[in-house]
Amino acid sequence: MSVNGVGYDVNSYPTTAAKTTTTKAAENSAANEKTPVKESQAAVYEKGSSTGKTTGKADTVTIEKMKADAEARTAQLRSLVEKMMMKQGQKVTSATDYLTALRNGTLQVDDATRKQAQEDISENGYWGVEQTSDRLVSFAKALAGDDPSKADELMAAIEKGFKQATKAWGDELPEICGKTLEATREKMNAWKDSIKTNSVEE
């Protein structure tokens, strides 16, 4: 599947996030891209100290960090698939080649790779439902400056990303993608509902 399609569709979200990127964020991004990502280690995004107030401004440092991490993990996955295809004498000319081989099941996977893939999409794996939906929600919150009132707008952008991924895949996405979208929707709704909870507490 197209990880980039399912991932973070920044252009779908109509904010000034791109304009607010600072030099420091760009430097962090460059540094992160040079840092290799370990097979078994997923990035951890820690919550900062919150005063209960939203900034309404995009958290560009977190956004750049998450984008760099996603790009590194995607490149790692793409490289693995490309090596397997080349070993089997299959010509690799574009991303379409990867998707076609994966979708049609023509790619023969060795035991070690199969085991790693199963771990990656397992319940607690980097590409599993929980971690992937958590990253999508964290990215949405960073874009919105942790403002729950923007949840519906951001969820629409996430759903647009899934539609683009489906189009790139050329068929209905695997079941895990649907589960990830549903889990993301539930978490976004819970975030949106936190507005009501905070209003009652005040």
N, C-alpha and C positions, 0 to 999 in steps of 0.2 A: 504494500500500500504506500501511498505517497505521504510520507510523514510531514513534509512541508505543507501539503494541502490541509492536513488535519490540524496542523499546529497553529501558529499565531498569525492571523490575518490582520496585521496592524493597519493596512490601508483601508480596511472596511470600517474602521472606527473613526468617525469624523471629529477628531479633536486636534489640538495644537501640540500633541505629544512630540511630533517630529521636530517642531520648532523649538521645543524646550530642552532639547538634548544639549548637555553641557560638555565642555572640553574634558572635564573629569570623567564623565560617563563614557566618552569616546575612548579615553585612555584605558579605562577599566575593560572595555570591550576588546580592545586590541590585546591587552594582557591576557585576558581569558581565552582568546582564540589561539594563543600560542601555547596554552597549557593543555597537555594531553589528557583525555578523559579515560579513566580506568574502566575496564570491562564491567566490573561488579559494583562500581561506585556511582551512585546517582547524586546529582547536585541537591543540596539541602538549602531551602530558602527559609531563613529564620524570620519570625515576626519581630519588628522593632518595638520599642517601648511606645505604647499608644496612650494618648490622653483621652481617647473616646471621641476626638474631633477629627473630621475629615479635612484633608488639605484641598481636595478638588483638583490638584495638580498631579500630572503623571510622574511616577517615581522612575525617572529615566535610568538611574543606576541599576535598579532591580530589573528593569526591562532589558537593558543591554546585557546584563549577566545571564538572564534566562535565554535570550536569543542566542548568545554565544554558546551556551550549554547545549541548546537544541541543535544548533548547526553542527557542533562537534559530534554529538551522538548520531545525528543523521548521516554525516560523512562517514562515520565508523561503520554504520549499517550498510551504506551504499558500497563501501570498499569491500566488505565481506561478500556481498552478493556478486559484485563484479569479479572478484577472484574465483568464486565458485563457477561462474559462467565461463570464464576464460579457461579454467581447467577442463571444462567439458567441450571446449572448442566452439562456444557460442560467441558470435560477434556482438560486441557492446558498442553501440553508437549513440544511444540517448537514454534518457530516463524511461522512455516507453519500453525499451528492451527489458529493463528490470521488471516493470509492472507486468508485461506480457508473460515473462518467464514465471513469475510468482503466481499470477492469476491462473495460468493454464497448467501449473504443476509440472512444467517441463524441466525445472531446475532440480537436479539431483543433489540432495543435501547429505553431507557426511554426518556421522553420529555426534561428533563433538559440536558441530555447528547447530545441529538439531537440538541438542541438550541446552546450549546457550540461548537459543531462540525461545525454547520453552520456559526457561528461567526469566527471560526478559519480558515475556507477556503473561507471566504467572500473576497471581493475586497481588504479590508484593514486588513484582518486577518493574523495571524502569518504564517499559512500554505497556504495563498492565493498566487495567481500568482505573484503579485508585490513584496511582502516581501520575498518570497522564491527565486525569480530570483535575487533580490537585494543581498541576502545573498550569492548566488552562485557566482555572479560577484565580490562581495567584497572579498570572499575567494580566487578567482582566482587572483585578483589584489595583495592580500597579498602574495600569493605564488610566483608571478612573480616579486615582489619588485616594483610593479606599472610600469612595463615595457610593454607597449602596443604591442611591437613586438612579444610577446609570446602569444597573444590572441588566435590565431588559434590552437596552441598546447594545450592550456588549454581548449578551447571549445571542442576539440576532447576527452579530458579526461572527461568532463562533459557529453558528449553524451554517452561515454562508461558506465558511472554510470547509465544513464537512461536505457541503454540496459540490464544492470545487474539487475536493479529494475524490468524491464519487465519480465525477466526470473524468478525472485523470485516470482513475482505476479502470474505467470503461464498463463497469458493471456494479451491482450492489456490493458495498463494502463488506468485509468480513464481520461476523457477529460481534467481535470484541469492539469494533468501532461504534456500533450502535449502542452497546452497553456503556461505552465511554461517554458518548454524547448524552445519554440519559443521566448518568452519574453527575456529569458537569451541570446539566440543567437543574438537578435537585440541589446541588451545592450553591448554584447561583441564586436559586429561589430562596434558600435558607439565608443567604447573605442579604438579599433584598428585604426579607421579612425582619431582619435585625433592626430595620428602621422603626418598625412598629414597637418592637421590644424596648428599644432605647427610649422611645417617646413615652411609653408607659412608665418606665423606671424614673424618668425625669419628673 
